[in-house]
Amino acid sequence: MATILSLKGVTKRYQAKSGVSEVLGGIDLEIEEGEFIAILGFSGAGKTTLVSTIAGLIEADEGEILLRDKAIDGPGKDRGLVFQSYSLFPWLTVEQNVALAVDAVHKDRSADDRKALVRQKVELVGLGHAMDRKPAQLSGGMRQRVAVARALAMEPEILLMDEPLSALDALTRAKLQDEIERIRKEEKRTIILVTNDVDEALLLADRVAVLTPAPAARIGQIFPVNLPRPRDREAVNDDPAFQALRGEIVAYLGSLVAGQVRTAADFGKLPNIEPLDLAPPPQAYRDAAKGGTARRFMEFYKLGKVYPTPKGPLTVVENFNLLMDKGEFVSLIGHSGCGKSTVLTMAAGLNAISKGSIILDNREIDVAGPDKAVVFQAPSLMPWLTARQNVALGVERVYPHVSKAERREIIDYYLDRVGLSDAKDKLAAEMSNGMRQRVGIARAFALSPRLLLLDEPFGMLDSLTRWDLQDVLVEVWNRTKVTAIMVTHDVDEAILLADRVVMMTNGPNATIGKVLKIDLPRPRDRKSLLKHPDFYAYRQEVLHFLAEYDHGPLIEAA
């Protein structure tokens, strides 16, 4: 095949407060016509800067970008771009949003031809039934399909996609990955996909090019993906070639940040003090529970949640039964809308229980409190406070009986543990999402809770930052062994962290469909996990369960 796009020494610098920041440090890349290449990199590595430079929206400071041996000069219809955000006009219909692009770049065509082109591209992304809907009437996944249709309607030689699926839930993301694969097959266009998801890159691309971390990012290594198409998620999971290539890429990404990981020896000691029990049970309960309860530490008994609706009561969760031992880590996984977060918020005391009960350490949960620490998907910090002050809000409540110096030791210990040693006095408003979520994790552990509840705490982060924070969570949990429940969409995350993976059926009337015990040695790390002979078998069990419920509740044979 002929080379369609050449990047030679592409460099980009920005003026920052501390001086000049070099984002791209000389990118060299050759892309062949009809090729699908995925550009994989860490958050802040310059992926968006790179794709914007190729699109002609940003001018490189050095180097050149050649399209069919001619230097690009600003944006053009030969390069269609799909952003991470949908960028649709809310007052226009699907058809009108796509027509804007068609009318702008195909002025030489008749009105009937332009209208036919709009319909063809909208139907290509599976939205022929929604031509007259406005963005407010569409799901997030449908809006992103409109953006893809609009880019394709320009009939570009190269389709540029800048993390188009990263803001979507796992099921919607999987469905759009399938759409992109179908478009690749039918349109046969050259596609450049910027992503932070290794599995996404392997499912879609012919080659995976990895950007080195900032500053001065370069193409570190390129991995050919010689897996047969079509690539089914379940099928490739059992393919030794997929497993080997996936492990190779993960290991290479790990090597790029080697030396940045700190061990327990790098941290000081935590003061040997106990938090106050701000809501102690009656004396009879305390006498009965002397010595602590290790078995059946937590019990979900016939748990149910019913919401009133204009059409009548809606049962979201029903007959949810689960026993947990003290110090156990459970991952709760299932498709969007299956009630995972509902179960979690009831366990936190933030959501009233409609049926059944939840017992924690011999007491029934009926109210929220610091004995149940919650880390949400969106970091819930006071933006005008520093990292240290945000953590102190909880610490001062559960440790009022100790000295100020001891409270500060606790705060600093956990901020150090989550990698914020140099940002303790930084305002939350000045932090990245990843840094804010680190503060949330530090705050949760600093409470020394009986129960740690994590509601997709890394869902808003890119996958590589998520890996980093998963490692932080594993390391701190290994020290505390706090009883924990984590809601997640990420299969690898569920297996890495949990003693058991609890899989939920689709809602409404969602319940536990399957419980998988993860018999893998602890402490765990991602590199050794990928090499363990049982890892992909566990992964396949979860993937198969999710595939069964991909299109709605599983219907048992009569």
C-alpha positions in Angstrom: 0.0 0.0 0.0 1.0 3.6 -0.6 1.8 6.0 2.2 -1.0 8.5 2.7 0.3 10.5 5.7 3.8 11.2 6.9 4.8 12.9 10.1 8.4 14.0 10.2 9.9 15.5 13.4 6.6 17.1 14.4 7.3 19.3 17.5 4.9 21.5 19.5 5.7 23.8 22.4 3.5 26.0 24.6 4.3 28.9 26.8 3.6 28.1 30.5 4.1 30.1 33.7 7.2 28.1 34.5 8.6 28.6 31.0 8.3 26.8 27.7 6.7 23.4 27.8 7.5 21.0 25.0 4.4 18.8 24.4 5.5 16.9 21.3 9.2 16.3 21.1 9.6 15.1 17.5 6.9 12.7 16.2 7.9 10.4 13.3 5.1 8.3 11.8 4.2 6.8 8.4 0.6 5.7 7.8 -0.5 3.7 4.8 -3.7 4.2 2.8 -6.6 2.2 4.2 -4.7 1.5 7.5 -6.3 1.7 10.9 -3.8 2.9 13.5 -4.4 3.5 17.2 -2.3 6.0 19.1 -2.1 5.0 22.7 -0.7 7.1 25.5 -0.9 8.4 29.0 -3.0 11.3 30.1 -1.3 14.5 29.3 1.1 12.9 26.8 0.0 15.1 24.0 -2.4 12.8 22.1 -5.0 15.5 21.5 -2.3 18.0 20.5 -1.0 15.5 18.0 -4.4 14.7 16.4 -5.3 18.4 16.3 -2.0 19.1 14.6 -2.8 16.4 12.0 -6.2 17.9 11.5 -4.6 21.3 10.9 -6.2 23.0 13.9 -2.8 23.6 15.5 0.4 24.5 13.7 3.5 22.6 14.5 6.6 24.6 15.6 8.9 22.2 13.8 8.7 19.3 11.4 6.2 18.7 8.7 3.0 16.7 8.1 2.6 15.5 4.5 -0.7 14.2 3.0 0.0 12.4 -0.2 3.5 14.1 -0.2 2.0 17.6 0.1 2.3 19.6 3.3 -1.0 20.3 5.0 -2.0 23.9 5.3 -4.7 24.2 8.0 -7.9 22.1 8.2 -9.5 20.5 5.2 -12.3 18.2 4.1 -9.7 15.5 3.4 -9.4 15.0 7.2 -12.7 14.4 9.2 -12.4 14.8 13.0 -14.5 13.3 15.8 -13.8 14.9 19.2 -14.3 13.3 22.7 -17.2 15.7 23.3 -20.1 15.5 20.9 -20.1 19.2 19.7 -23.7 19.1 18.3 -26.1 22.0 17.9 -28.9 21.2 20.4 -31.6 23.1 18.5 -31.0 21.1 15.3 -32.1 17.5 14.5 -29.7 14.7 13.7 -30.3 15.2 10.0 -29.7 19.0 10.3 -26.5 18.5 12.3 -25.0 16.3 9.7 -26.3 18.4 6.8 -24.3 21.4 8.2 -21.1 19.6 7.3 -22.4 18.3 4.0 -23.6 21.7 2.8 -20.3 23.3 3.8 -17.9 20.9 2.0 -20.1 19.6 -0.9 -21.4 22.8 -2.4 -20.8 21.5 -5.9 -23.5 18.8 -5.4 -27.2 19.1 -5.9 -29.6 19.5 -3.0 -30.9 15.9 -3.6 -27.4 14.5 -3.7 -26.5 16.2 -0.5 -29.7 15.0 1.2 -29.0 11.4 0.1 -25.5 11.6 1.4 -26.7 12.8 4.8 -29.2 9.9 5.0 -26.6 7.3 3.9 -24.1 8.3 6.6 -26.8 8.6 9.3 -28.0 5.1 8.4 -24.4 3.8 8.3 -24.0 4.6 12.1 -27.4 3.0 12.8 -29.5 6.2 13.4 -31.8 6.1 10.4 -34.7 5.8 12.8 -33.7 9.0 14.7 -33.2 11.5 11.8 -35.7 13.9 13.2 -34.6 13.8 16.9 -32.7 16.5 18.6 -29.5 15.8 20.7 -31.5 16.2 24.0 -33.6 13.2 22.9 -30.5 11.0 22.3 -28.3 9.0 24.6 -24.6 9.8 24.9 -23.7 6.9 22.6 -26.2 8.1 20.0 -24.9 11.6 20.1 -21.4 10.3 19.4 -22.7 8.4 16.5 -24.1 11.6 15.0 -20.6 13.1 15.4 -19.1 10.1 13.5 -21.8 10.4 10.8 -21.0 14.1 10.4 -17.3 13.4 9.9 -17.9 10.6 7.5 -20.3 12.8 5.5 -17.4 15.0 4.6 -16.0 11.9 2.8 -12.5 12.5 4.1 -9.5 10.6 3.1 -8.5 10.2 6.7 -10.9 9.9 9.7 -9.4 11.3 12.9 -11.0 10.1 16.2 -9.8 11.8 19.4 -10.9 9.5 22.2 -14.5 9.4 21.0 -15.7 6.7 23.4 -13.9 7.6 26.6 -16.8 9.4 28.2 -19.2 6.5 27.6 -20.2 3.5 29.8 -18.6 0.2 29.0 -21.6 -1.3 27.2 -22.2 1.7 25.1 -18.5 1.9 24.4 -18.4 -1.8 23.3 -21.4 -1.2 20.9 -19.7 1.9 19.3 -16.5 -0.1 18.9 -18.5 -2.6 16.9 -19.9 0.3 14.8 -16.4 1.7 14.2 -15.3 -1.8 13.0 -18.2 -2.0 10.7 -17.5 1.5 9.3 -13.8 0.5 8.8 -15.0 -2.6 6.8 -17.6 -0.8 4.7 -15.9 2.6 4.1 -12.3 1.3 3.9 -11.0 4.6 5.0 -7.7 5.4 6.7 -8.5 5.8 10.4 -6.4 7.3 13.2 -7.9 6.5 16.6 -6.4 8.3 19.7 -7.3 6.2 22.7 -6.1 5.3 26.2 -7.7 1.8 26.2 -5.4 -1.1 25.3 -8.3 -3.5 24.5 -10.0 -0.9 22.3 -6.7 -0.5 20.3 -6.3 -4.3 19.9 -9.9 -4.9 18.9 -9.8 -2.2 16.2 -6.3 -1.4 14.9 -3.8 -2.8 12.4 -1.0 -1.2 14.4 -0.7 0.4 17.9 1.7 3.3 18.2 2.5 4.2 21.9 3.4 7.8 22.9 6.0 8.2 25.5 4.9 10.2 28.6 5.1 14.0 28.7 7.0 16.2 28.3 8.4 16.0 24.8 6.3 12.9 23.8 7.6 10.8 20.9 6.5 7.5 19.3 8.1 5.0 21.7 7.2 1.7 20.0 4.8 0.5 17.4 3.1 -2.9 17.8 1.6 -4.7 14.7 -1.7 -6.3 15.5 -1.8 -9.5 13.4 -5.0 -10.8 14.8 -7.6 -12.1 12.3 -10.7 -10.0 11.7 -13.5 -9.8 12.9 -12.2 -9.7 16.4 -14.8 -10.8 18.9 -14.2 -9.8 22.6 -14.9 -13.2 24.0 -13.0 -15.1 21.2 -9.8 -13.0 21.4 -9.8 -13.4 25.1 -8.9 -17.1 24.6 -6.4 -16.4 21.8 -2.8 -16.9 23.0 -1.6 -14.4 20.4 -4.0 -11.7 21.9 -2.9 -12.5 25.4 0.8 -12.3 24.5 0.4 -9.0 22.6 -1.8 -7.5 25.3 0.8 -8.5 27.9 3.6 -7.1 25.8 1.9 -3.7 25.4 0.9 -3.5 29.1 4.5 -4.4 30.1 5.9 -1.7 27.8 3.5 1.0 29.2 4.6 -0.1 32.7 8.3 0.3 31.7 7.7 3.9 30.6 6.8 4.9 34.1 9.2 2.5 35.9 10.9 4.1 38.9 7.9 6.3 39.7 6.3 3.7 41.9 7.0 4.1 45.7 7.1 1.2 48.2 6.0 1.0 51.8 9.6 1.7 52.9 9.3 5.2 51.4 6.5 6.2 53.9 6.5 7.1 57.5 4.6 5.2 60.2 0.9 5.6 60.9 0.0 6.6 64.5 -1.3 3.7 66.5 -4.7 5.3 67.4 -8.3 4.3 67.0 -11.1 6.5 65.6 -14.2 7.3 67.7 -17.3 5.3 67.1 -19.7 8.3 66.5 -22.8 6.1 66.4 -22.2 3.2 68.8 -24.9 0.5 69.1 -26.7 -0.3 72.4 -24.6 -1.8 75.2 -26.2 -5.2 74.7 -25.1 -5.3 71.1 -21.6 -4.3 72.1 -21.3 -7.0 74.7 -22.5 -9.6 72.2 -20.0 -8.5 69.6 -16.9 -8.4 71.9 -13.8 -9.6 70.1 -15.1 -8.4 66.7 -17.0 -10.3 64.0 -14.9 -11.9 61.3 -17.5 -14.1 59.7 -20.7 -12.6 58.3 -19.3 -9.2 59.1 -21.8 -7.8 56.5 -25.1 -9.2 55.3 -27.4 -8.1 52.5 -30.7 -9.9 53.3 -33.5 -9.9 50.7 -32.5 -6.3 49.8 -34.8 -4.5 47.5 -35.3 -1.0 46.2 -38.6 0.4 44.7 -39.0 3.9 43.2 -42.3 5.6 42.6 -42.9 6.6 39.0 -45.9 8.2 37.1 -46.6 4.7 35.8 -46.5 3.0 39.2 -43.8 1.5 41.4 -40.6 0.5 39.7 -38.5 -2.3 41.3 -34.9 -1.5 40.5 -33.3 -4.2 42.8 -34.9 -7.2 44.4 -33.9 -10.2 46.5 -30.3 -9.2 46.7 -28.6 -11.6 49.1 -24.9 -11.6 50.0 -22.7 -12.4 53.0 -19.3 -10.8 53.4 -16.5 -11.6 55.8 -14.5 -8.9 57.6 -11.7 -7.7 55.3 -13.2 -9.0 52.1 -13.1 -7.1 48.9 -16.1 -7.5 46.6 -16.4 -6.1 43.0 -19.9 -5.4 41.8 -20.2 -5.6 38.0 -23.0 -5.4 35.5 -24.4 -3.3 32.7 -25.6 0.3 33.1 -28.9 0.5 34.9 -28.6 -2.8 36.7 -28.8 -1.2 40.2 -25.1 -1.5 41.2 -24.9 2.1 42.5 -28.4 1.7 44.1 -27.1 -1.2 46.2 -24.0 0.8 47.1 -25.9 3.9 48.2 -28.2 1.8 50.3 -25.1 0.2 52.0 -23.8 3.8 52.6 -27.0 4.8 54.3 -27.6 7.5 51.6 -30.6 5.8 50.0 -33.6 4.4 51.9 -34.0 0.6 51.8 -37.4 -0.5 50.5 -37.3 -4.1 51.3 -35.0 -6.4 53.4 -32.0 -5.1 55.3 -28.2 -4.6 55.4 -26.3 -5.6 58.6 -22.8 -4.3 59.2 -20.8 -5.5 62.2 -23.9 -6.5 64.1 -25.9 -3.3 63.5 -28.5 -2.5 60.8 -27.6 0.3 58.4 -30.1 3.0 58.4 -28.1 6.2 58.3 -24.9 7.6 56.7 -21.8 8.1 58.8 -18.0 8.1 58.7 -17.9 4.4 59.6 -18.9 3.9 55.9 -16.5 5.9 53.7 -17.6 6.5 50.1 -15.6 7.4 47.0 -17.8 8.5 44.1 -17.1 8.6 40.4 -16.8 12.4 40.5 -14.4 13.7 43.2 -16.5 15.3 45.9 -14.0 17.9 47.2 -14.3 21.4 48.4 -12.6 23.3 45.6 -11.5 26.2 47.8 -9.7 23.9 50.2 -6.3 22.3 49.8 -5.7 18.5 49.6 -4.7 18.5 53.2 -7.7 20.5 54.3 -10.1 18.3 52.4 -8.8 15.2 54.1 -8.8 17.0 57.5 -12.6 17.5 57.3 -13.1 13.8 58.0 -10.1 13.2 60.1 -11.0 15.9 62.6 -14.5 14.4 63.0 -13.4 10.8 63.8 -10.2 11.7 65.7 -11.2 14.6 67.9 -9.6 12.9 70.9 -6.0 12.9 69.6 -3.5 15.7 69.3 -3.4 18.1 66.3 0.1 16.7 65.4 -1.3 13.1 65.3 -4.2 14.1 63.1 -1.7 15.8 60.7 0.4 12.6 60.7 -2.6 10.6 59.6 -3.5 13.1 56.9 0.0 13.3 55.5 0.5 9.5 55.7 -2.5 8.9 53.3 -1.7 11.8 51.0 1.8 10.4 50.7 0.4 6.9 50.0 -1.7 8.1 47.1 1.2 10.0 45.5 0.4 13.6 46.6 3.4 14.3 48.7 4.2 17.4 46.7 0.6 18.6 46.3 -0.7 18.6 49.9 -1.2 22.4 49.9 -2.5 22.6 46.4 -6.1 23.8 46.0 -8.6 21.1 44.7 -9.7 23.6 42.0 -6.1 23.5 40.7 -5.9 19.7 40.4 -6.5 17.3 37.6 -9.3 14.8 37.9 -6.8 12.1 38.7 -5.3 14.1 41.5 -8.7 15.0 42.9 -9.6 11.4 43.0 -6.4 10.6 44.8 -7.5 13.0 47.5 -10.9 11.3 47.7 -9.2 7.9 48.2 -6.8 9.3 50.9 -9.8 10.9 52.7 -11.7 7.6 52.6 -8.9 5.5 54.1 -8.0 8.2 56.6 -11.4 7.7 58.3 -10.4 4.2 59.2 -14.0 3.1 58.2 -15.6 -0.3 58.9 -16.7 -0.3 55.3 -15.2 1.3 52.2 -17.6 1.8 49.3 -16.2 2.8 45.8 -18.7 3.8 43.1 -16.7 3.6 39.9 -14.1 5.9 41.4 -11.9 5.7 38.3 -14.7 5.8 35.7 -14.0 9.4 34.6 -10.3 8.8 34.2 -8.3 7.6 31.2 -7.3 3.9 31.5 -3.6 4.5 32.2 -4.3 6.9 35.0 -6.9 4.4 36.2 -4.2 1.7 36.3 -2.0 4.0 38.4 -4.8 4.6 40.9 -5.8 0.9 41.0 -2.3 0.2 42.1 -2.6 2.9 44.8 -5.8 1.4 46.0 -4.4 -2.1 46.0 -1.3 -1.0 48.0 -3.3 1.0 50.6 -6.0 -1.7 50.9 -3.2 -4.3 51.5 -2.2 -2.4 54.6 -5.7 -1.7 56.0 -7.6 -4.8 54.9 -10.8 -2.8 55.2 -14.0 -4.5 54.1 -14.7 -3.0 50.7 -17.3 -3.1 47.9 -16.4 -1.5 44.5 -18.9 -0.9 41.7 -17.1 -1.1 38.3 -17.6 -1.7 34.6 -14.0 -2.7 34.1 -13.5 -6.5 34.0 -9.7 -6.4 34.7 -10.3 -4.0 37.5 -12.9 -6.2 39.1 -10.5 -9.2 39.0 -7.4 -7.3 40.1 -9.0 -6.0 43.2 -11.6 -8.5 44.4 -11.8 -11.7 46.4 -15.2 -12.2 44.7 -16.8 -10.7 41.6 -20.6 -10.3 42.1 -22.3 -10.1 38.7 -25.8 -8.4 38.5 -28.5 -9.1 36.0 -30.0 -6.3 34.0 -32.7 -4.0 35.5 -35.4 -3.6 36.4 -35.8 -6.3 39.0 -32.0 -6.7 39.0 -30.5 -9.2 41.3 -27.3 -11.3 41.7 -26.8 -13.5 38.6 -23.5 -15.1 39.5 -20.7 -14.9 42.1 -17.1 -15.7 41.0 -14.5 -16.4 43.6 -11.1 -15.0 42.5 -8.5 -17.5 43.8 -5.4 -15.5 42.9 -2.5 -14.8 45.3 -2.2 -11.5 47.1 -0.6 -9.0 47.0 -1.5 -8.6 43.3 0.0 -6.5 40.6 -1.1 -6.2 37.0 2.1 -7.5 35.4 2.1 -10.8 37.4 -1.7 -11.1 37.1 -1.6 -11.1 33.3 0.9 -14.0 33.4 -1.1 -16.1 35.8 -2.6 -19.1 34.1 -6.1 -18.6 35.6 -6.4 -14.8 34.8 -7.9 -15.1 31.3 -10.2 -17.9 32.5 -11.7 -15.6 35.2 -11.9 -12.8 32.6 -13.8 -15.1 30.2 -16.4 -16.0 32.8 -17.2 -12.4 33.5 -17.1 -11.4 29.8 -19.4 -14.3 29.0 -21.9 -13.3 31.7 -21.9 -9.7 30.4 -22.4 -10.9 26.8 -25.5 -13.0 27.9 -27.1 -9.8 29.3 -25.9 -7.6 26.5 -29.4 -7.1 25.0 -31.6 -7.4 28.1 -32.4 -9.8 30.9 -31.6 -13.5 30.2 -34.8 -15.4 29.5 -34.8 -18.9 30.9 -36.1 -21.7 28.7 -39.5 -22.9 29.6 
